[in-house]
Amino acid sequence: MTPRDAEDDNNNRWSDLDRPPLSATALRRAVVREGGLWSDVEVVQRIGSTNSELVSRAAAGKAVEGTVLVAEEQTAGRGRLDRQWTAPPRSGLFFSVLLKPAEVPVARWGWLPLLTGVAVATGLARAAGIDTALKWPNDLLVTVGDEERKTGGILAERAGEDAVVVGVGINVTLRVEELPVPQAGSLALAGAVNTDRDPLLRAVLRSLEDWYGRWRGAGGDPARSGLQETYAAGCSTLGRTVRAELPGDRSLVGEAVAIDGDGRLVLATADGVQEPVGAGDIVHLRPA
């Protein structure tokens, strides 16, 4: 980068006063502490994908547990099934964290995206004063007007044998004309009392540290840690008739009645069978 490029980049960071840049120094001072989970916070201006970068670093032994990588802009952000996630610079929170839950059996690691959803919803309730609902398995929903809209998502990926990278994307200040699709939303459009990304990120990271500690301390047991009950209480999918788009071009329609001990969504079908769904897209067919 030339000096002129660097100067232009710095000016562009302040081009929208409603979207001030994040300070890695301030964030580290707020969340990194001795004996805590978070070991470092790095903020980059532009990156392809925070998840891809952190997975790569972990595989190369260049990142430790508790590393937080935050991007002001992602050019190749990904959701589940490699769906693209794009948003204007500094309009949201786009970050990934590296976790190494050695005390937890690998079979229970599937709870990590659900745990992250609970942590994000809890943190946003405190810092933004907004109710965030959870759509199984990894979507964050807010109400805009009288319509439920997706404002965020979670993506968990294995990073070698002993680690998981969990990525979070949250639309914070997206305006109507900036929405990628009409069904999308943002905290600002949902009436959040605070859209300052710094305190929002601090609140989410502290909540994630708390829930991760409870879950890890319980050996990953979702019932004993309180995770299963809390997730079910905040899950807007439960009580609805839904269609599950399953691998192999299969679909299943039923009422979502429970989240089981493996984090799967249990559907009660019209023929009286209860079938757990562990992977797939869920379409809400009617309001709860």
Residue frames as qw, qx, qy, qz and C-alpha x, y, z in Angstrom:
[[0.000, 0.889, 0.458, 0.000, 0.00, 0.00, 0.00],
 [0.402, 0.435, -0.029, 0.805, 1.38, 3.42, -0.96],
 [0.136, -0.209, -0.453, 0.856, 1.34, 6.39, 1.49],
 [0.346, -0.013, -0.201, -0.916, -1.47, 7.91, -0.58],
 [0.585, -0.223, -0.716, -0.308, -3.46, 4.66, -0.39],
 [0.415, -0.267, -0.709, 0.503, -2.97, 4.52, 3.38],
 [0.050, 0.135, 0.215, -0.966, -4.10, 8.14, 3.73],
 [0.477, -0.088, -0.433, -0.760, -7.17, 7.50, 1.57],
 [0.559, -0.248, -0.791, -0.018, -8.03, 4.38, 3.54],
 [0.250, -0.248, -0.591, 0.726, -7.77, 6.28, 6.82],
 [0.242, 0.082, -0.020, -0.967, -10.02, 9.04, 5.47],
 [0.537, -0.139, -0.637, -0.535, -12.53, 6.50, 4.18],
 [0.384, -0.231, -0.830, 0.331, -12.77, 4.96, 7.64],
 [0.034, -0.417, -0.465, 0.780, -14.30, 8.22, 8.85],
 [0.075, -0.107, -0.507, -0.852, -16.36, 8.92, 5.73],
 [0.507, -0.500, -0.541, -0.447, -19.61, 7.89, 7.46],
 [0.079, -0.428, 0.530, -0.728, -19.88, 9.43, 10.91],
 [0.810, -0.236, 0.085, -0.531, -22.73, 7.05, 11.78],
 [0.992, 0.031, -0.102, 0.067, -20.25, 4.20, 11.33],
 [0.101, -0.857, 0.499, -0.078, -17.06, 5.02, 13.23],
 [0.663, 0.336, -0.666, 0.068, -14.20, 2.48, 13.07],
 [0.860, -0.492, -0.137, -0.008, -13.53, 0.00, 15.84],
 [0.031, 0.793, -0.558, 0.241, -10.42, 0.29, 18.01],
 [0.830, 0.027, -0.547, 0.104, -8.57, -2.97, 18.61],
 [0.272, 0.276, -0.579, 0.717, -6.69, -1.35, 21.50],
 [0.451, -0.253, 0.258, -0.816, -9.90, -0.34, 23.26],
 [0.881, -0.073, -0.274, -0.378, -11.48, -3.74, 22.67],
 [0.687, 0.153, -0.626, 0.335, -8.43, -5.59, 24.00],
 [0.014, 0.282, -0.519, 0.807, -8.40, -3.40, 27.08],
 [0.625, -0.190, 0.090, -0.752, -12.08, -4.21, 27.66],
 [0.935, -0.029, -0.089, -0.343, -12.19, -7.98, 27.15],
 [0.757, 0.280, -0.522, 0.276, -8.67, -9.45, 27.42],
 [0.446, -0.718, 0.351, -0.403, -7.83, -10.26, 31.04],
 [0.115, 0.390, -0.898, 0.170, -5.68, -12.73, 32.91],
 [0.259, 0.081, 0.907, -0.321, -7.50, -16.01, 33.39],
 [0.578, 0.466, 0.226, -0.631, -10.20, -15.05, 30.89],
 [0.791, 0.333, 0.503, 0.099, -11.10, -16.69, 27.60],
 [0.520, 0.844, 0.069, 0.108, -10.11, -13.91, 25.20],
 [0.753, -0.306, 0.150, 0.563, -6.39, -13.80, 24.48],
 [0.230, -0.237, 0.303, 0.894, -6.26, -11.21, 21.68],
 [0.425, 0.748, 0.457, -0.225, -8.51, -8.99, 19.57],
 [0.322, -0.178, 0.464, 0.806, -7.40, -7.99, 16.08],
 [0.433, 0.737, 0.350, -0.383, -9.33, -5.60, 13.84],
 [0.407, -0.042, 0.576, 0.708, -8.62, -5.61, 10.10],
 [0.280, 0.402, -0.045, -0.871, -10.02, -3.12, 7.62],
 [0.753, 0.367, -0.208, -0.506, -10.81, -5.56, 4.83],
 [0.278, -0.298, 0.913, 0.031, -10.58, -9.32, 4.48],
 [0.403, -0.024, -0.762, -0.505, -12.10, -12.09, 2.44],
 [0.747, -0.446, -0.390, -0.302, -13.50, -14.08, 5.36],
 [0.294, -0.663, 0.542, -0.425, -12.59, -13.92, 9.04],
 [0.918, -0.163, 0.302, -0.199, -13.51, -17.60, 9.38],
 [0.882, 0.423, -0.097, 0.183, -11.26, -18.72, 6.53],
 [0.255, 0.743, -0.433, 0.442, -8.38, -16.63, 7.82],
 [0.490, -0.566, 0.515, -0.418, -8.67, -17.88, 11.40],
 [0.981, 0.025, 0.174, -0.088, -9.04, -21.52, 10.31],
 [0.724, 0.574, -0.240, 0.299, -5.86, -21.09, 8.26],
 [0.020, -0.721, 0.502, -0.478, -3.97, -19.53, 11.16],
 [0.762, -0.386, 0.401, -0.331, -5.10, -22.26, 13.55],
 [0.974, 0.222, 0.028, 0.040, -4.03, -24.99, 11.12],
 [0.585, 0.601, -0.310, 0.448, -0.60, -23.35, 10.88],
 [0.667, -0.388, -0.429, 0.469, -0.27, -23.05, 14.65],
 [0.262, 0.259, -0.029, 0.929, -0.39, -19.25, 14.44],
 [0.418, -0.482, -0.068, -0.767, -3.46, -18.66, 16.63],
 [0.122, 0.010, -0.877, 0.465, -4.29, -19.64, 20.19],
 [0.192, -0.608, -0.770, -0.042, -7.63, -20.23, 21.88],
 [0.176, -0.770, -0.370, 0.489, -9.46, -17.02, 22.53],
 [0.229, -0.133, 0.361, 0.894, -8.21, -15.21, 19.44],
 [0.338, 0.736, 0.500, -0.307, -10.84, -12.79, 18.10],
 [0.304, -0.026, 0.478, 0.824, -10.55, -11.58, 14.50],
 [0.253, 0.736, 0.457, -0.430, -12.82, -8.69, 13.54],
 [0.371, 0.197, 0.495, 0.760, -13.28, -7.24, 10.05],
 [0.186, 0.457, 0.157, -0.855, -14.65, -3.82, 9.21],
 [0.670, 0.458, -0.171, -0.559, -15.51, -5.26, 5.79],
 [0.608, -0.107, 0.775, 0.134, -15.63, -8.80, 4.39],
 [0.367, 0.464, -0.446, -0.671, -15.34, -9.30, 0.65],
 [0.549, 0.089, -0.783, -0.279, -16.02, -13.04, 0.72],
 [0.400, -0.204, 0.634, -0.629, -18.07, -13.54, 3.87],
 [0.424, -0.026, -0.847, -0.319, -19.77, -16.91, 4.03],
 [0.665, -0.241, 0.325, -0.627, -22.81, -18.38, 5.68],
 [0.663, -0.051, 0.742, -0.086, -23.94, -21.97, 5.79],
 [0.733, 0.439, 0.505, 0.122, -23.78, -23.91, 2.50],
 [0.485, -0.059, 0.299, 0.820, -21.21, -21.35, 1.25],
 [0.137, 0.862, 0.452, 0.184, -23.83, -18.64, 0.85],
 [0.396, 0.356, -0.079, 0.843, -22.39, -15.17, 0.40],
 [0.317, -0.802, -0.419, 0.284, -22.70, -12.52, 3.11],
 [0.405, 0.318, 0.087, 0.853, -22.03, -8.95, 2.01],
 [0.221, -0.881, -0.387, 0.155, -22.54, -5.59, 3.73],
 [0.267, 0.872, -0.113, 0.395, -21.11, -2.07, 3.51],
 [0.510, 0.224, -0.537, 0.633, -17.94, -1.34, 5.51],
 [0.068, 0.063, -0.564, 0.821, -18.48, -0.80, 9.26],
 [0.541, -0.237, -0.237, -0.771, -22.22, -1.46, 8.95],
 [0.893, -0.299, -0.212, -0.261, -22.15, -4.53, 11.16],
 [0.467, -0.612, 0.632, -0.084, -20.18, -6.83, 13.39],
 [0.891, 0.350, -0.276, -0.082, -18.24, -9.42, 11.41],
 [0.150, -0.684, 0.676, -0.227, -15.93, -11.52, 13.55],
 [0.882, 0.020, -0.466, -0.060, -14.63, -15.01, 14.27],
 [0.448, -0.681, 0.503, -0.286, -13.30, -16.62, 17.44],
 [0.587, 0.296, -0.753, 0.027, -11.06, -19.63, 17.97],
 [0.704, -0.451, 0.306, -0.456, -12.20, -22.14, 20.61],
 [0.467, 0.296, -0.831, 0.057, -10.55, -25.31, 21.89],
 [0.704, -0.406, 0.169, -0.558, -13.03, -27.13, 24.14],
 [0.352, 0.352, -0.863, 0.084, -10.69, -29.94, 25.19],
 [0.249, -0.071, 0.792, -0.553, -12.86, -30.84, 28.21],
 [0.674, 0.303, 0.234, -0.631, -15.89, -31.48, 26.00],
 [0.615, 0.091, 0.755, 0.209, -16.45, -34.68, 23.99],
 [0.039, -0.147, 0.531, 0.833, -16.30, -33.98, 20.24],
 [0.034, -0.449, -0.857, -0.252, -19.83, -35.38, 19.88],
 [0.120, -0.789, -0.508, 0.323, -21.10, -32.32, 21.79],
 [0.283, -0.278, 0.192, 0.898, -19.23, -29.72, 19.75],
 [0.054, 0.461, 0.671, 0.578, -22.31, -29.38, 17.55],
 [0.237, -0.804, -0.508, 0.199, -23.79, -27.26, 20.33],
 [0.416, -0.298, 0.010, 0.859, -21.27, -24.46, 19.71],
 [0.018, 0.285, 0.395, 0.873, -23.27, -22.56, 17.04],
 [0.411, -0.671, -0.556, -0.268, -26.41, -22.82, 19.18],
 [0.558, -0.542, -0.303, 0.551, -24.44, -21.66, 22.23],
 [0.292, -0.040, 0.159, 0.942, -23.14, -18.72, 20.21],
 [0.170, -0.525, -0.531, -0.642, -26.69, -17.83, 19.21],
 [0.520, -0.709, -0.468, 0.095, -27.76, -17.73, 22.85],
 [0.525, -0.387, -0.099, 0.751, -24.72, -15.62, 23.74],
 [0.159, 0.198, 0.328, 0.910, -25.32, -13.14, 20.92],
 [0.309, -0.644, -0.537, -0.449, -29.01, -12.77, 21.77],
 [0.574, -0.652, -0.375, 0.324, -28.19, -12.25, 25.45],
 [0.456, -0.229, 0.038, 0.859, -25.48, -9.71, 24.71],
 [0.036, 0.333, 0.413, 0.847, -27.64, -7.73, 22.28],
 [0.391, -0.716, -0.554, -0.163, -30.54, -7.65, 24.71],
 [0.535, -0.617, -0.234, 0.528, -28.29, -6.00, 27.27],
 [0.375, -0.310, 0.191, 0.853, -26.37, -3.61, 25.02],
 [0.020, -0.140, -0.518, -0.844, -28.86, -2.80, 22.25],
 [0.373, 0.196, 0.495, -0.760, -32.09, -3.18, 24.18],
 [0.610, 0.276, -0.386, -0.634, -33.50, -5.39, 21.49],
 [0.799, -0.071, 0.549, -0.236, -35.10, -8.83, 21.41],
 [0.325, 0.494, -0.713, -0.378, -33.23, -11.19, 19.11],
 [0.904, -0.010, 0.282, -0.320, -34.90, -14.49, 18.31],
 [0.231, -0.429, 0.834, 0.260, -33.08, -17.65, 17.24],
 [0.842, 0.330, -0.109, -0.413, -34.06, -19.53, 14.12],
 [0.766, -0.283, 0.563, 0.130, -32.69, -23.08, 14.22],
 [0.831, -0.310, -0.260, 0.382, -29.90, -23.76, 13.67],
 [0.581, -0.219, -0.026, 0.783, -27.93, -20.54, 13.24],
 [0.127, 0.582, 0.315, 0.739, -29.95, -17.47, 12.21],
 [0.156, -0.345, -0.468, 0.799, -30.55, -14.36, 14.31],
 [0.015, 0.614, 0.623, 0.485, -33.93, -12.69, 13.80],
 [0.026, -0.249, -0.349, 0.903, -35.30, -9.26, 14.75],
 [0.223, 0.694, 0.683, -0.027, -38.72, -7.71, 14.24],
 [0.115, -0.107, 0.212, 0.965, -38.96, -4.81, 11.80],
 [0.505, -0.121, -0.233, -0.822, -42.46, -3.37, 11.88],
 [0.810, -0.155, 0.364, -0.433, -44.53, -6.52, 12.31],
 [0.878, 0.396, -0.259, -0.066, -42.21, -8.71, 10.22],
 [0.770, -0.493, 0.351, 0.202, -39.55, -11.12, 11.42],
 [0.607, 0.756, -0.240, 0.039, -36.31, -10.59, 9.51],
 [0.897, -0.097, -0.082, 0.423, -32.84, -12.10, 9.51],
 [0.023, -0.980, 0.184, -0.076, -30.22, -9.75, 10.94],
 [0.113, -0.702, 0.702, -0.037, -27.37, -12.18, 11.49],
 [0.956, 0.106, -0.240, -0.129, -25.96, -15.65, 11.20],
 [0.510, -0.638, 0.577, -0.029, -23.43, -18.01, 12.73],
 [0.839, 0.410, -0.352, -0.062, -20.99, -20.39, 11.05],
 [0.615, -0.600, 0.511, -0.017, -18.89, -22.97, 12.94],
 [0.780, 0.508, -0.365, -0.023, -16.00, -24.79, 11.24],
 [0.895, -0.362, 0.082, 0.248, -13.49, -27.33, 12.51],
 [0.244, 0.875, -0.408, 0.095, -9.89, -26.14, 12.60],
 [0.268, 0.422, -0.842, 0.205, -7.82, -29.28, 12.88],
 [0.535, -0.211, -0.818, 0.033, -8.46, -31.97, 15.48],
 [0.385, -0.371, -0.622, 0.571, -8.71, -29.80, 18.57],
 [0.024, -0.320, -0.135, 0.938, -10.29, -26.50, 17.58],
 [0.238, 0.685, 0.670, 0.157, -13.41, -24.84, 16.22],
 [0.104, -0.054, 0.071, 0.991, -13.70, -21.43, 14.61],
 [0.107, 0.687, 0.706, -0.137, -17.08, -19.77, 15.13],
 [0.163, 0.122, 0.241, 0.949, -17.96, -16.83, 12.92],
 [0.067, 0.684, 0.618, -0.381, -20.69, -14.27, 13.58],
 [0.139, 0.221, 0.341, 0.903, -22.19, -11.70, 11.24],
 [0.023, -0.673, -0.632, 0.384, -24.68, -9.12, 12.53],
 [0.182, 0.584, 0.330, 0.719, -26.25, -6.29, 10.53],
 [0.286, -0.438, -0.479, 0.705, -26.13, -3.29, 12.84],
 [0.093, 0.585, 0.115, -0.798, -26.75, -0.05, 10.91],
 [0.204, 0.171, 0.757, 0.597, -27.86, -1.28, 7.50],
 [0.342, 0.330, 0.126, -0.871, -30.41, 1.09, 5.97],
 [0.738, 0.389, 0.450, -0.319, -33.40, 0.00, 3.89],
 [0.606, 0.738, -0.207, -0.213, -31.68, 0.80, 0.60],
 [0.083, 0.637, -0.766, 0.023, -28.63, -1.24, 1.64],
 [0.754, -0.126, 0.579, -0.286, -30.43, -4.49, 2.48],
 [0.080, -0.286, 0.854, 0.427, -29.20, -7.38, 0.29],
 [0.199, -0.329, -0.849, -0.364, -32.73, -8.83, 0.14],
 [0.384, -0.519, -0.130, -0.753, -36.09, -7.49, 1.35],
 [0.817, -0.427, -0.375, -0.101, -36.26, -10.19, 4.02],
 [0.607, 0.067, -0.417, 0.674, -33.09, -8.93, 5.70],
 [0.332, -0.905, -0.221, -0.149, -33.03, -6.59, 8.67],
 [0.447, 0.379, -0.424, 0.691, -30.69, -4.74, 10.98],
 [0.354, -0.419, -0.615, 0.567, -30.57, -3.70, 14.60],
 [0.003, 0.161, 0.021, -0.987, -31.14, -0.07, 13.58],
 [0.392, -0.162, -0.535, -0.731, -34.25, -0.92, 11.55],
 [0.538, -0.391, -0.747, 0.005, -35.56, -2.95, 14.49],
 [0.327, -0.841, -0.104, -0.419, -35.31, 0.08, 16.77],
 [0.753, -0.153, -0.389, 0.508, -32.17, -0.70, 18.77],
 [0.283, -0.951, -0.110, 0.068, -31.47, 1.90, 21.47],
 [0.326, -0.753, 0.466, 0.330, -27.74, 1.61, 20.80],
 [0.878, 0.471, 0.059, 0.067, -25.97, 0.91, 17.50],
 [0.010, -0.839, 0.543, -0.029, -22.43, 1.74, 18.64],
 [0.884, 0.200, -0.420, -0.048, -20.56, -1.38, 17.57],
 [0.249, 0.468, -0.691, 0.491, -17.88, -1.13, 20.26],
 [0.429, -0.226, 0.616, -0.621, -20.16, -1.73, 23.29],
 [0.887, 0.143, -0.049, -0.436, -22.22, -4.20, 21.26],
 [0.729, 0.370, -0.567, 0.101, -19.16, -6.32, 20.49],
 [0.010, 0.395, -0.720, 0.570, -17.93, -6.11, 24.08],
 [0.665, -0.118, 0.378, -0.633, -21.31, -7.29, 25.35],
 [0.910, 0.234, -0.218, -0.265, -21.46, -10.19, 22.88],
 [0.548, 0.426, -0.664, 0.277, -17.90, -11.34, 23.67],
 [0.205, -0.329, 0.671, -0.632, -18.53, -11.20, 27.43],
 [0.809, 0.014, 0.208, -0.549, -21.76, -13.15, 27.01],
 [0.841, 0.344, -0.408, -0.086, -20.01, -15.72, 24.80],
 [0.251, 0.436, -0.746, 0.437, -17.24, -16.12, 27.38],
 [0.492, -0.212, 0.534, -0.654, -19.86, -16.69, 30.09],
 [0.893, 0.141, 0.062, -0.422, -21.89, -19.27, 28.18],
 [0.703, 0.446, -0.549, 0.071, -18.82, -21.06, 26.85],
 [0.014, 0.423, -0.744, 0.516, -17.48, -21.32, 30.40],
 [0.687, -0.098, 0.418, -0.586, -20.75, -22.78, 31.71],
 [0.903, 0.302, -0.148, -0.266, -20.98, -25.30, 28.88],
 [0.545, 0.494, -0.637, 0.232, -17.32, -26.31, 29.14],
 [0.207, -0.393, 0.685, -0.578, -17.56, -26.57, 32.91],
 [0.788, 0.018, 0.377, -0.486, -20.47, -28.99, 32.49],
 [0.458, -0.170, 0.824, 0.287, -18.45, -31.15, 30.11],
 [0.156, 0.061, -0.612, -0.773, -20.60, -29.95, 27.24],
 [0.010, 0.430, 0.895, -0.117, -23.81, -31.25, 28.82],
 [0.057, -0.376, -0.310, -0.872, -26.50, -28.95, 27.35],
 [0.531, -0.647, -0.486, -0.251, -29.02, -29.67, 30.11],
 [0.658, -0.487, -0.319, 0.477, -26.68, -29.28, 33.08],
 [0.365, -0.037, 0.050, 0.929, -25.21, -26.06, 31.70],
 [0.210, 0.636, 0.427, -0.608, -28.67, -24.59, 31.11],
 [0.001, 0.313, -0.518, -0.796, -27.95, -24.18, 27.42],
 [0.009, -0.269, -0.896, -0.354, -30.64, -26.51, 26.08],
 [0.048, -0.700, -0.658, 0.274, -33.43, -24.87, 28.08],
 [0.058, -0.670, -0.006, 0.740, -32.26, -21.32, 27.29],
 [0.037, -0.145, 0.671, 0.726, -31.90, -22.02, 23.58],
 [0.016, -0.452, -0.870, -0.197, -35.40, -23.53, 23.43],
 [0.058, -0.731, -0.476, 0.485, -36.85, -20.52, 25.24],
 [0.025, 0.674, -0.167, -0.720, -35.40, -18.13, 22.65],
 [0.220, -0.042, 0.816, 0.532, -35.94, -20.29, 19.56],
 [0.474, 0.335, 0.059, -0.812, -38.64, -18.85, 17.31],
 [0.391, 0.174, -0.796, -0.428, -38.72, -22.07, 15.26],
 [0.049, -0.153, -0.946, 0.282, -40.36, -24.07, 18.05],
 [0.297, 0.487, 0.587, -0.575, -44.13, -24.22, 17.89],
 [0.406, 0.554, -0.242, -0.685, -44.22, -23.49, 14.16],
 [0.875, 0.320, 0.362, 0.029, -45.05, -25.63, 11.19],
 [0.062, -0.754, 0.494, 0.428, -41.85, -25.79, 9.18],
 [0.913, 0.405, -0.043, -0.010, -40.39, -27.40, 6.11],
 [0.524, -0.620, 0.505, 0.294, -36.94, -28.93, 6.48],
 [0.698, 0.650, -0.277, -0.117, -34.94, -29.03, 3.25],
 [0.787, -0.452, 0.411, 0.078, -32.70, -32.04, 3.86],
 [0.090, -0.537, 0.731, 0.412, -29.58, -33.39, 2.17],
 [0.240, 0.080, 0.934, 0.253, -30.30, -35.56, -0.87],
 [0.267, -0.124, -0.399, -0.868, -33.12, -33.31, -2.14],
 [0.338, -0.445, -0.828, 0.040, -35.44, -34.57, 0.57],
 [0.186, -0.387, 0.143, -0.892, -37.90, -32.40, 2.47],
 [0.333, -0.357, -0.840, 0.238, -39.94, -32.93, 5.61],
 [0.253, -0.502, -0.083, -0.823, -42.91, -30.92, 6.89],
 [0.570, -0.437, -0.678, 0.157, -43.98, -30.95, 10.50],
 [0.328, -0.904, -0.037, -0.272, -44.38, -28.99, 13.70],
 [0.428, 0.434, -0.571, 0.550, -41.11, -28.10, 15.45],
 [0.700, -0.605, -0.292, -0.242, -41.70, -29.44, 18.94],
 [0.724, -0.657, 0.123, 0.171, -38.31, -29.66, 20.67],
 [0.345, 0.746, -0.557, 0.121, -34.54, -29.30, 20.62],
 [0.953, -0.224, -0.202, 0.019, -33.06, -32.65, 21.65],
 [0.666, -0.675, 0.190, 0.254, -29.90, -33.36, 23.62],
 [0.681, 0.019, 0.391, 0.619, -27.80, -33.37, 20.47],
 [0.009, -0.480, 0.088, 0.873, -29.03, -29.94, 19.42],
 [0.048, 0.184, 0.793, 0.579, -31.25, -31.38, 16.69],
 [0.443, 0.045, 0.054, -0.894, -34.66, -29.97, 15.81],
 [0.204, 0.173, 0.960, -0.085, -37.44, -32.48, 16.45],
 [0.393, 0.054, -0.308, -0.864, -40.36, -32.37, 14.00],
 [0.455, 0.221, 0.793, -0.339, -43.75, -33.97, 14.65],
 [0.105, 0.059, -0.671, -0.732, -45.10, -35.01, 11.24],
 [0.617, -0.039, -0.099, -0.780, -48.71, -35.43, 10.15],
 [0.788, -0.016, -0.583, -0.197, -48.43, -39.22, 10.42],
 [0.747, -0.639, -0.011, -0.183, -47.59, -39.02, 14.12],
 [0.869, 0.027, -0.147, 0.472, -43.85, -39.62, 13.85],
 [0.243, -0.945, 0.145, 0.167, -41.30, -37.47, 15.68],
 [0.848, 0.321, 0.045, 0.418, -38.19, -37.10, 13.53],
 [0.403, -0.757, 0.097, 0.505, -35.00, -35.29, 14.58],
 [0.607, 0.750, 0.052, 0.257, -33.32, -33.07, 11.99],
 [0.679, -0.508, 0.071, 0.525, -29.59, -32.54, 12.41],
 [0.254, -0.301, 0.382, 0.836, -28.80, -30.64, 9.21],
 [0.228, 0.533, 0.702, 0.413, -30.72, -28.77, 6.57],
 [0.050, -0.186, -0.056, -0.980, -32.50, -25.53, 5.77],
 [0.002, -0.497, -0.797, 0.342, -35.61, -24.70, 7.77],
 [0.094, -0.318, -0.347, -0.877, -38.46, -22.69, 6.27],
 [0.168, 0.257, 0.644, -0.700, -41.02, -21.23, 8.69],
 [0.029, -0.351, -0.774, -0.526, -44.44, -21.93, 7.17],
 [0.320, -0.764, -0.417, -0.374, -46.62, -20.19, 9.75],
 [0.064, -0.650, 0.389, -0.649, -46.13, -17.84, 12.71],
 [0.296, -0.056, -0.860, 0.413, -45.70, -19.28, 16.19]]
